[in-house]
Structure formats: structure tokens, C-alpha cells
Amino acid sequence: MEFSLLSDVLPLVCVLIATALTVRLFMRSKSDAGSLPPGTTGWPIFGESLEYLKKGWNGNPQEFIQERMAKFSPHAFKTSLFGAHTVVLCGAAGNKFMFSNENKLVTAWWPASIDKIFPSSTQTSSNEEMKKMRKLLPHVLRAEALHRYIGIMDSISRRHLESDWANRDEVTVFPLAKMYTFWLACRLFISVEDPDQVAKFSEPFNLLASGIFSVPIDIPGTPFNKAIKASNQIRRDLRAVIKQRKIDLAENKASPTQDILSHMLLTADDDGNFMQEMDVADKILGLLVGGHDTASITITFIIKYLAELPEVYTEVFREQMEIAKSKAPGELLNWDDIQKMKYSWNVACEVLRLNPPLQGAFRQAIVDFTYSGFSIPKGWKLYWSAHSTHRNPKYYPEPDTFNPLRYEGSGPTPYTYVPFGGGPRMCPGKEYARLEILAFMHNLVTRYKWEKVIVDDKIIVDPMPVPEGGLPIRLYPLKA
């Protein structure tokens, strides 16, 4: 019976492989004829996705971009990533072109696998949902709202350090940093701050983050399959929170301005319609993912570099202690305090240059156009990568050296520093991230010095960078 099944399936497999090879050869001949950028599209079906991911797993995500820039062209090269024929635009000129032509020549694009992890209750694509979110976010992340958040961020960071860092000789930074940023996101987005409830929410988020840019094989046990299940679980949990909030709003037990959830439930669209519960759950899910993962990674690497570079720690400590000494006992941080943290933010910026949580992003050509003498056909995918500029000696002398002074004066050359993207699609949560990172830095360095347990720790990217082992450190409390 097994032999019979094999004899039935084998011809079909051969046909599929032959078809894939034919398509690949056709695309290559079409690319050559159309003067596409030089490069290779790799294996049938998988393209170069495994090579791209492998570089990250080995701790060198920049090598995928740098090697192809050196081999093919420093301006652009072709490849195939996550099932799509792709042109990677490189350097400051590539970033400027991509960011300046949003909705003119290119539009945002995500691999189809993302729609499986973030299915829309309104049956629209993840791209359409993200467009809606970008219209909504400026209202809830406006400057005056962020000013009010600073005290909450300070309070949550204090509570987190007291509950999870105090009276411990060693801690592992990355999971604790995620705990802080997720706790804060839950508080500001949905007014959930009980540690037990926050912990319950956080469990499936770890599975979700690991599967977003994994190989999209949807069979039990794979990271991709686990991410899909985790997404569905989170949306069910969020729906229960939403139902209760609607009751509380109707009974005046909740404030219309207390958080982003209330704002979403009470804000109508241009046609006067309010979002359905599952639609709100979709949006909150996206916010919780974006609102804690990237910041927790940045906090982890800040702690790593401050352990490795005592002269940088000393300068951050000096700046933060001046602020601490100006505060009355128990007084929370405010906007003026944040504005004084210039060197501390320079440190965070250098961390974001060397280890950007967002490696890059996709676009799709909406018309035929040319770039740097190459033809880009309509429908082809494009990719910009932080690694084409962030460690490029053309833009950053001694690019592997940690130097916070790069951001003094006018700072980096335009379009070379892109940890938050750029153009119309620049991350709308940039200022939110700045505030939560600086609030945590202030409370940490005014309480502790520390050293790494693993001296030569390796960095892995899966799908975002993190020190191997999560960065265990030894804590040395400072005397009051």
C-alpha cells in the first residue's frame, strides 16, 4: 500500500518540481531581457529565504545584504524572499527612493503568510488593516497624550524593578525587558496592569513573535503553525476584555479617554460606523505586538553595551543622577526630565544602528519604473534593509565601533539611519518607544551597576536580534 501511494505521488512531485524549474528559468530569462538588477533568485519555491534566515540565526544578518552588494551591485540586486521575486534597493539613495515614492511607484507589501498569522475579521489584507491603523495612531499617540504617559511609564518601570529585579544577584535581561514593555503596553492600550493578567496575556505573544518571519510551513509543531494558534488565542482573550469594556463604558465605570481601547470603541469612521469587536481585537493585537517587542530588544542591547563599555555607562549614570537629584522623593519623571536625557538617547540611537529590531521592510511596485539604470516591473516586490547603510563605512566611519557621539550636531546623513523606517510609513510609535526606553534607563542606572555572565555572548536574529541566552547579568545595587 505504501509503495502504491508513492507511485501515485511521485509523478505529481516531479511535475511540480519541473514546473517550478520552468517558471524559475522563465523568470530568469525575462529578468535578463528586462535589465533587472543582477542577482540570483535561489532555489525553486524557497528562493533565498533559508539563506536570509540562516545569516540571522548565525548572528550576522547584515552579511546577506553586504555580500550581495559586493558581488552584484552596491545600488540594487535581485533575489527571492518568502515566496516573492524581490529587488533589494541599497544605500541612502535606495532608502530615499523607496520612502519618497510611497503610493506613487510603490506600496506596502507583506508576505501572504502574515495574513494567516494576523487574519482580519473584516476580510481585508494585513496591508489594508495597517493603513487603517496608521490613520488611527496619530490621534492616540499625539504629543499631549504622550506627555501624560511619562509618569505611568516611570511608575511601571519602578514597580517592575522592585518586583522582578530587587534582591536578586542575577537576572536574565531579555525576558524581563519584554515583561516591562508588555506590562506598559497592556496598561496604556487596554488598562490591564495586574501582573497575573499581564503574564497570562504574554505567554502566547512569545510564540507569535517567533513565528512571524519563520519558514511559512503550516503543520503542527512548526513555529509558523504555533504563531497562527497563538494569534487566535490572543484575539479570543482580547475580545473578552473588549466586551467588558463596552459594559463599563455604558455604565460609566470606564473613562472614554483612559486608553487606546476606549478611543477605538468610541470613534466612528468617516461613514459614522463603529468598529466591530473582532476588528478592535485585530487592531489591539497589532499594537501590542508592535508596542513591546522592538523596545524590549533595544533595552536589552542598551544593557549589554553599558556592561561592556564602562565609560559609556559612567556618562549615562552622570546624566541620569543629575535628573534624579532634582526630583522630590517619590516625584515621577516628566517631559522636561526626558528632554535632559540627550546622551542617554544617543546611546539608544547607537544601539538601534548596530542592532536594529526591524531589519527592513517590503514594498510592491505598482507601476513599471527604472531605478539606477535597472528596470523594475510592476508587481515585483522591493525590500529596503537597514543593513545596507547602518554598518556601511561609506556613511559611518569605523561602523562596528559603538560611538554615541555620532548623533551630536546634525547627526547622520539623511536616509542612512533608518531603524524606524522613513517617509510616510515611518513608525508612528517612535516617540512612544523613546519615552518608555528612557524611563527604564533612568530607573535602572540610578539603582544598579552590572556585568555580563556570558562574556562573549552571540547575537542571534529570529526574527529580531537578541543576545544568546537572553543576556544574563550580575547585579550590583548602588548605595542610596
TORVO-392139 format. One record per residue (C-alpha): x, y, z; residue number from 1; residue in one letter. Coordinates in Angstrom, 3 decimals. Example, Ala and Ser with C-alpha at 12.3 -4.5 7.8 and 13.67 -1.06 7.14 Angstrom:
<recs>
> xx|yy|zz|resi|resn
> 12.300|-4.500|7.800|1|a
> 13.670|-1.060|7.140|2|s
</recs>
This chain:
<recs>
> xx|yy|zz|resi|resn
> 0.000|0.000|0.000|1|m
> 2.870|2.391|0.859|2|e
> 4.552|1.576|-2.490|3|f
> 1.290|2.250|-4.319|4|s
> 0.902|5.610|-2.608|5|l
> 4.492|6.527|-3.503|6|l
> 3.991|5.561|-7.148|7|s
> 0.906|7.779|-7.262|8|d
> 2.525|10.780|-5.602|9|v
> 5.992|10.654|-7.196|10|l
> 4.878|11.684|-10.707|11|p
> 2.993|14.641|-9.209|12|l
> 6.066|15.712|-7.240|13|v
> 8.173|15.504|-10.398|14|c
> 5.661|17.630|-12.281|15|v
> 5.655|20.250|-9.505|16|l
> 9.453|20.402|-9.438|17|i
> 9.638|20.612|-13.222|18|a
> 7.031|23.364|-13.243|19|t
> 8.899|25.316|-10.581|20|a
> 12.164|24.985|-12.518|21|l
> 10.455|26.101|-15.724|22|t
> 8.976|29.127|-14.001|23|v
> 12.346|29.972|-12.499|24|r
> 14.116|29.713|-15.865|25|l
> 11.359|31.809|-17.458|26|f
> 11.700|34.465|-14.782|27|m
> 15.469|34.494|-15.237|28|r
> 15.244|34.882|-18.988|29|s
> 12.585|37.571|-18.531|30|k
> 14.793|39.317|-15.971|31|s
> 17.801|39.269|-18.277|32|d
> 15.746|40.618|-21.139|33|a
> 14.222|43.355|-18.997|34|g
> 17.557|44.531|-17.495|35|s
> 16.580|43.725|-13.929|36|l
> 19.319|44.228|-11.357|37|p
> 21.925|41.429|-11.206|38|p
> 21.478|38.680|-8.658|39|g
> 20.034|35.216|-8.186|40|t
> 16.602|34.004|-7.154|41|t
> 17.987|30.896|-5.450|42|g
> 16.090|27.629|-5.113|43|w
> 12.681|26.901|-6.634|44|p
> 9.834|27.904|-4.303|45|i
> 12.113|28.700|-1.316|46|f
> 14.272|31.199|-3.197|47|g
> 16.959|32.589|-0.866|48|e
> 14.733|32.724|2.204|49|s
> 16.634|29.991|4.035|50|l
> 19.959|31.717|3.355|51|e
> 18.499|35.019|4.559|52|y
> 17.207|33.422|7.775|53|l
> 20.379|31.376|8.295|54|k
> 22.543|34.506|8.344|55|k
> 20.374|35.817|11.168|56|g
> 20.431|32.546|13.085|57|w
> 24.245|32.652|12.887|58|n
> 24.268|36.181|14.275|59|g
> 25.287|38.004|11.098|60|n
> 22.096|39.274|9.405|61|p
> 23.996|42.090|7.679|62|q
> 26.070|39.588|5.674|63|e
> 23.161|38.610|3.395|64|f
> 22.911|42.210|2.172|65|i
> 26.608|43.099|2.258|66|q
> 27.750|40.017|0.345|67|e
> 25.274|40.638|-2.483|68|r
> 26.035|44.346|-2.646|69|m
> 29.710|43.437|-3.114|70|a
> 29.048|40.620|-5.593|71|k
> 26.278|42.116|-7.731|72|f
> 25.766|45.854|-7.256|73|s
> 26.007|48.404|-4.415|74|p
> 22.820|50.015|-5.751|75|h
> 20.359|47.111|-6.162|76|a
> 20.224|43.337|-6.596|77|f
> 17.522|40.767|-7.217|78|k
> 16.680|37.803|-5.041|79|t
> 13.635|35.783|-3.935|80|s
> 12.391|36.062|-0.353|81|l
> 9.367|34.466|1.315|82|f
> 7.910|33.308|-1.992|83|g
> 8.297|36.584|-3.888|84|a
> 10.742|37.763|-6.544|85|h
> 12.334|40.769|-4.913|86|t
> 14.659|43.655|-5.725|87|v
> 16.680|44.977|-2.788|88|v
> 17.424|48.703|-3.042|89|l
> 20.633|49.613|-1.235|90|c
> 22.296|52.597|0.359|91|g
> 20.995|56.044|1.211|92|a
> 19.843|56.568|-2.379|93|a
> 17.806|53.370|-2.266|94|g
> 16.174|54.327|1.024|95|n
> 15.387|57.822|-0.239|96|k
> 13.868|56.466|-3.443|97|f
> 11.715|53.952|-1.583|98|m
> 10.497|56.346|1.107|99|f
> 9.888|59.220|-1.328|100|s
> 7.788|57.193|-3.743|101|n
> 5.308|55.656|-1.312|102|e
> 1.928|55.303|-3.095|103|n
> 3.477|56.789|-6.247|104|k
> 5.662|53.970|-7.556|105|l
> 5.496|51.543|-4.610|106|v
> 3.085|50.492|-1.898|107|t
> 3.491|48.474|1.283|108|a
> 3.544|44.703|0.927|109|w
> 3.770|41.804|3.344|110|w
> 4.239|38.100|2.541|111|p
> 0.934|36.222|2.319|112|a
> 1.961|34.225|5.390|113|s
> 1.435|37.350|7.519|114|i
> -2.288|37.292|6.687|115|d
> -2.503|33.801|8.211|116|k
> -0.940|34.956|11.474|117|i
> -2.892|38.239|11.560|118|f
> -6.197|37.338|9.897|119|p
> -8.563|40.277|9.528|120|s
> -12.084|39.932|10.815|121|s
> -13.136|42.324|8.025|122|t
> -11.701|40.032|5.332|123|q
> -9.199|42.619|4.172|124|t
> -5.451|42.114|3.831|125|s
> -2.959|42.894|6.578|126|s
> -1.776|45.750|4.376|127|n
> -5.242|47.331|4.356|128|e
> -5.552|46.887|8.108|129|e
> -2.191|48.553|8.644|130|m
> -3.334|51.524|6.552|131|k
> -6.333|51.901|8.860|132|k
> -4.087|51.709|11.899|133|m
> -1.796|54.409|10.558|134|r
> -4.787|56.747|10.284|135|k
> -5.848|55.978|13.836|136|l
> -2.487|56.072|15.625|137|l
> -1.679|59.792|15.288|138|p
> -4.798|60.550|17.345|139|h
> -3.886|58.206|20.195|140|v
> -0.120|58.826|20.135|141|l
> -0.336|62.592|19.851|142|r
> 2.142|64.715|21.800|143|a
> -0.178|65.739|24.627|144|e
> -1.175|62.113|25.249|145|a
> 2.458|61.023|25.316|146|l
> 3.263|63.701|27.888|147|h
> 0.651|62.151|30.172|148|r
> 2.150|58.697|29.659|149|y
> 5.585|59.615|31.071|150|i
> 4.502|59.358|34.706|151|g
> 2.833|55.995|34.022|152|i
> 5.974|54.729|32.263|153|m
> 8.089|55.831|35.216|154|d
> 5.704|54.209|37.701|155|s
> 5.544|50.887|35.804|156|i
> 9.333|50.753|35.419|157|s
> 9.753|51.331|39.178|158|r
> 7.213|48.628|40.022|159|r
> 8.848|46.235|37.569|160|h
> 12.330|46.739|39.013|161|l
> 11.027|46.341|42.564|162|e
> 9.096|43.148|41.805|163|s
> 11.454|41.369|39.381|164|d
> 14.984|42.781|39.879|165|w
> 15.271|43.741|43.548|166|a
> 17.022|41.344|45.968|167|n
> 18.434|39.231|43.142|168|r
> 22.109|38.624|42.416|169|d
> 21.491|37.619|38.792|170|e
> 18.732|38.227|36.253|171|v
> 18.225|37.408|32.580|172|t
> 17.561|40.697|30.852|173|v
> 15.596|39.939|27.688|174|f
> 12.564|38.189|29.232|175|p
> 12.422|40.863|31.942|176|l
> 12.643|43.688|29.394|177|a
> 9.777|42.077|27.485|178|k
> 7.835|41.842|30.732|179|m
> 8.296|45.592|31.340|180|y
> 7.363|46.748|27.827|181|t
> 4.422|44.342|27.619|182|f
> 3.151|45.396|31.046|183|w
> 3.361|49.010|29.932|184|l
> 1.608|48.310|26.606|185|a
> -1.194|46.467|28.403|186|c
> -1.612|49.378|30.812|187|r
> -1.656|52.125|28.183|188|l
> -3.558|50.288|25.448|189|f
> -6.182|48.300|27.373|190|i
> -5.805|49.395|31.057|191|s
> -4.703|45.938|32.166|192|v
> -1.947|46.201|34.770|193|e
> -2.478|43.333|37.209|194|d
> 0.767|41.321|36.904|195|p
> -1.023|37.968|36.802|196|d
> -3.340|39.046|33.999|197|q
> -0.438|40.604|32.096|198|v
> 1.529|37.355|32.448|199|a
> -1.415|35.380|31.078|200|k
> -1.575|37.629|28.033|201|f
> 2.182|37.475|27.454|202|s
> 2.540|33.688|27.098|203|e
> 1.157|33.342|23.536|204|p
> 2.954|36.520|22.408|205|f
> 6.308|34.755|22.614|206|n
> 5.085|32.093|20.182|207|l
> 3.623|34.757|17.934|208|l
> 6.877|36.732|17.718|209|a
> 8.935|33.628|16.891|210|s
> 6.683|32.636|14.014|211|g
> 6.117|35.927|12.196|212|i
> 9.124|35.567|9.874|213|f
> 9.690|31.836|10.160|214|s
> 9.522|29.487|7.188|215|v
> 5.752|29.508|6.395|216|p
> 5.055|25.783|6.774|217|i
> 1.664|25.336|8.434|218|d
> 1.902|21.899|10.001|219|i
> 1.632|21.075|13.732|220|p
> 4.790|21.806|15.677|221|g
> 6.314|24.397|13.346|222|t
> 6.908|27.974|14.592|223|p
> 4.546|29.216|11.881|224|f
> 1.722|26.928|13.000|225|n
> 2.293|27.855|16.650|226|k
> 2.133|31.553|15.728|227|a
> -1.231|31.100|13.988|228|i
> -2.677|29.309|17.039|229|k
> -1.235|31.934|19.384|230|a
> -2.765|34.748|17.337|231|s
> -6.210|33.138|17.519|232|n
> -5.881|32.652|21.287|233|q
> -4.851|36.270|21.870|234|i
> -7.769|37.592|19.811|235|r
> -10.216|35.483|21.864|236|r
> -8.724|36.814|25.103|237|d
> -8.855|40.377|23.826|238|l
> -12.471|40.003|22.797|239|r
> -13.371|39.183|26.401|240|a
> -11.623|42.387|27.537|241|v
> -13.438|44.377|24.846|242|i
> -16.853|43.021|25.833|243|k
> -16.274|44.006|29.447|244|q
> -15.019|47.458|28.455|245|r
> -18.170|48.153|26.435|246|k
> -20.250|47.301|29.509|247|i
> -18.069|49.507|31.735|248|d
> -18.329|52.439|29.311|249|l
> -22.109|52.103|29.172|250|a
> -22.273|52.103|32.981|251|e
> -19.752|54.967|33.330|252|n
> -17.316|52.676|35.107|253|k
> -14.638|53.373|32.467|254|a
> -13.392|56.637|31.036|255|s
> -13.667|57.444|27.299|256|p
> -10.087|58.781|27.406|257|t
> -8.417|56.275|29.713|258|q
> -6.636|54.301|26.981|259|d
> -6.480|53.374|23.294|260|i
> -9.175|50.705|23.644|261|l
> -11.787|53.225|24.798|262|s
> -10.780|55.550|21.971|263|h
> -11.271|52.791|19.397|264|m
> -14.657|51.759|20.746|265|l
> -15.983|55.322|20.771|266|l
> -14.500|56.612|17.492|267|t
> -16.562|56.302|14.306|268|a
> -15.081|56.144|10.804|269|d
> -15.804|58.638|8.021|270|d
> -19.146|56.954|7.367|271|d
> -20.239|57.101|11.010|272|g
> -19.689|53.388|11.631|273|n
> -18.020|51.986|14.732|274|f
> -15.563|49.085|14.661|275|m
> -16.845|45.624|15.490|276|q
> -15.410|43.763|18.465|277|e
> -13.191|41.447|16.430|278|m
> -11.988|44.358|14.315|279|d
> -10.951|46.159|17.511|280|v
> -9.259|42.940|18.686|281|a
> -7.286|42.831|15.416|282|d
> -6.065|46.390|15.929|283|k
> -5.156|45.928|19.595|284|i
> -3.281|42.730|18.751|285|l
> -1.172|44.614|16.225|286|g
> -0.500|47.399|18.709|287|l
> 0.553|45.005|21.470|288|l
> 2.964|43.244|19.102|289|v
> 4.460|46.475|17.808|290|g
> 4.323|48.209|21.179|291|g
> 6.620|45.932|23.138|292|h
> 8.829|43.653|21.038|293|d
> 11.094|46.249|19.434|294|t
> 11.528|48.359|22.576|295|a
> 12.376|45.334|24.724|296|s
> 15.113|44.346|22.268|297|i
> 16.558|47.856|22.336|298|t
> 16.528|47.916|26.146|299|i
> 18.309|44.530|26.208|300|t
> 21.107|45.771|23.940|301|f
> 21.442|49.029|25.870|302|i
> 22.101|46.974|28.998|303|i
> 24.557|44.797|27.056|304|k
> 26.602|47.737|25.774|305|y
> 26.550|49.568|29.118|306|l
> 28.058|46.432|30.679|307|a
> 30.744|46.235|28.001|308|e
> 31.589|49.949|27.877|309|l
> 32.094|51.391|31.384|310|p
> 32.923|54.850|30.019|311|e
> 29.512|54.978|28.319|312|v
> 27.775|53.737|31.475|313|y
> 29.536|56.442|33.511|314|t
> 28.266|59.202|31.232|315|e
> 24.696|57.840|31.243|316|v
> 24.854|57.485|35.052|317|f
> 26.057|61.090|35.436|318|r
> 23.237|62.415|33.258|319|e
> 20.538|60.390|34.984|320|q
> 21.750|61.159|38.518|321|m
> 21.565|64.888|37.819|322|e
> 17.896|64.398|36.969|323|i
> 17.279|62.148|39.996|324|a
> 18.821|64.706|42.363|325|k
> 16.484|67.404|41.033|326|s
> 13.367|65.389|41.961|327|k
> 11.488|65.385|45.248|328|a
> 11.132|61.984|46.981|329|p
> 8.590|59.898|45.041|330|g
> 8.180|62.539|42.301|331|e
> 7.674|60.970|38.871|332|l
> 9.523|61.850|35.690|333|l
> 8.005|64.497|33.430|334|n
> 8.505|65.859|29.932|335|w
> 11.242|68.302|30.975|336|d
> 13.222|65.454|32.539|337|d
> 13.045|63.432|29.333|338|i
> 14.387|66.373|27.325|339|q
> 17.506|66.392|29.522|340|k
> 18.382|62.783|28.611|341|m
> 20.266|63.696|25.431|342|k
> 23.328|61.490|25.879|343|y
> 21.188|58.561|27.054|344|s
> 19.114|58.790|23.887|345|w
> 22.316|58.992|21.799|346|n
> 23.283|55.667|23.382|347|v
> 19.901|54.180|22.447|348|a
> 20.291|55.509|18.884|349|c
> 23.677|53.821|18.515|350|e
> 22.162|50.578|19.799|351|v
> 19.436|50.890|17.163|352|l
> 22.060|51.435|14.457|353|r
> 24.117|48.372|15.348|354|l
> 21.189|46.072|16.214|355|n
> 18.015|47.383|14.560|356|p
> 14.988|45.332|15.681|357|p
> 13.403|45.995|12.284|358|l
> 15.775|44.548|9.684|359|q
> 13.893|46.156|6.791|360|g
> 10.509|46.109|5.060|361|a
> 8.865|45.170|1.793|362|f
> 7.157|47.258|-0.874|363|r
> 5.484|46.304|-4.149|364|q
> 5.906|48.087|-7.475|365|a
> 2.517|49.480|-8.570|366|i
> 3.830|50.579|-11.996|367|v
> 6.814|49.784|-14.207|368|d
> 9.740|52.079|-13.407|369|f
> 13.515|52.318|-13.598|370|t
> 15.978|52.752|-10.781|371|y
> 19.718|53.338|-11.145|372|s
> 19.542|52.116|-14.747|373|g
> 17.645|48.919|-13.852|374|f
> 14.077|48.076|-14.853|375|s
> 11.614|47.177|-12.074|376|i
> 8.408|45.564|-13.443|377|p
> 5.003|46.224|-11.942|378|k
> 4.142|43.593|-9.338|379|g
> 7.715|42.868|-8.320|380|w
> 8.492|43.193|-4.636|381|k
> 11.111|45.579|-3.279|382|l
> 12.959|45.472|0.011|383|y
> 14.907|48.088|1.909|384|w
> 17.338|46.959|4.566|385|s
> 18.883|48.848|7.448|386|a
> 21.996|46.751|6.918|387|h
> 22.813|48.442|3.595|388|s
> 23.590|51.686|5.457|389|t
> 23.878|51.136|9.219|390|h
> 27.219|49.294|9.048|391|r
> 28.404|50.826|5.807|392|n
> 31.786|52.625|6.192|393|p
> 30.695|54.996|3.417|394|k
> 28.260|56.552|5.897|395|y
> 29.660|55.578|9.316|396|y
> 33.446|55.655|9.907|397|p
> 34.524|52.585|11.891|398|e
> 30.973|51.220|11.544|399|p
> 31.385|48.413|14.097|400|d
> 32.552|50.803|16.837|401|t
> 29.989|51.928|19.416|402|f
> 30.045|55.731|19.347|403|n
> 27.086|57.718|20.780|404|p
> 28.663|60.993|19.631|405|l
> 27.627|60.204|16.036|406|r
> 24.269|61.790|16.859|407|y
> 25.586|65.138|18.057|408|e
> 25.011|68.215|15.899|409|g
> 23.251|67.441|12.633|410|s
> 23.624|63.689|13.183|411|g
> 23.877|61.018|10.453|412|p
> 23.497|61.737|6.748|413|t
> 19.808|61.699|5.730|414|p
> 18.424|58.276|4.762|415|y
> 21.365|56.394|6.309|416|t
> 19.791|55.915|9.746|417|y
> 16.514|54.022|9.374|418|v
> 15.677|51.924|12.475|419|p
> 12.138|53.361|12.367|420|f
> 11.800|53.292|8.575|421|g
> 11.159|56.555|6.798|422|g
> 8.822|58.633|4.678|423|g
> 5.028|58.394|5.092|424|p
> 5.393|54.955|6.682|425|r
> 7.887|55.903|9.384|426|m
> 6.974|54.107|12.599|427|c
> 4.258|56.188|14.312|428|p
> 5.309|54.770|17.674|429|g
> 8.851|56.212|17.525|430|k
> 8.251|58.814|20.246|431|e
> 6.361|56.316|22.418|432|y
> 9.376|53.985|22.180|433|a
> 11.771|56.809|23.076|434|r
> 9.842|57.624|26.243|435|l
> 9.499|54.046|27.509|436|e
> 13.182|53.310|26.843|437|i
> 14.420|56.452|28.599|438|l
> 12.107|55.960|31.588|439|a
> 13.542|52.474|32.056|440|f
> 17.162|53.607|31.587|441|m
> 16.691|56.279|34.254|442|h
> 15.385|53.858|36.853|443|n
> 17.902|51.121|36.068|444|l
> 21.153|53.109|36.090|445|v
> 20.201|55.054|39.220|446|t
> 19.751|51.724|41.063|447|r
> 22.360|49.318|39.646|448|y
> 25.675|48.583|38.052|449|k
> 26.014|45.179|36.396|450|w
> 28.259|42.815|34.479|451|e
> 27.576|40.143|31.889|452|k
> 27.585|36.487|32.893|453|v
> 28.372|35.305|29.346|454|i
> 31.339|37.433|28.295|455|v
> 31.434|36.501|24.600|456|d
> 27.718|36.168|24.013|457|d
> 26.492|35.512|20.489|458|k
> 23.748|37.530|18.802|459|i
> 21.016|35.605|17.010|460|i
> 18.243|37.040|14.835|461|v
> 14.993|35.043|14.917|462|d
> 13.299|37.180|13.609|463|p
> 14.698|40.058|15.707|464|m
> 18.170|40.273|17.264|465|p
> 18.736|39.111|20.823|466|v
> 21.849|38.028|22.768|467|p
> 22.157|34.281|23.083|468|e
> 20.800|33.115|26.389|469|g
> 18.773|36.301|26.841|470|g
> 21.688|38.269|28.397|471|l
> 22.142|37.028|31.975|472|p
> 23.818|39.679|34.172|473|i
> 25.067|40.034|37.755|474|r
> 23.564|42.954|39.624|475|l
> 25.362|45.311|41.985|476|y
> 22.876|47.606|43.764|477|p
> 24.040|51.190|44.249|478|l
> 24.101|52.668|47.723|479|k
> 21.346|55.176|48.403|480|a
</recs>
